[in-house]
């Protein structure tokens, strides 16, 4: 599966799409851009199939950001750090 990042441009529509069974089945991570240090706005990180990406893109609630790779890397690093912390606590 491929991972992509989308910037939310319509919060109401985005919420509807993210709450569909198809998207919820894959799960996603939503983060504030300012918190990540990548600018304003909310971002969604999702690992899914091309069909799910098509559903997201055709909704009009999201756009692929120009800094997608930077945002993706920051979210992945955040997740890895969180998993490392859980492993450390388990020792």
Secondary structure, DSSP 8 states (H G I E B T S, - for coil): -EEEEEEES-HHHHHHHHTSHHHHHH--EEEEHHHHTS-SSEEEEEEE-HHHHHHHHHTSSEE--TTHHHHHHHHHHHHHHHHHHHHHHT-
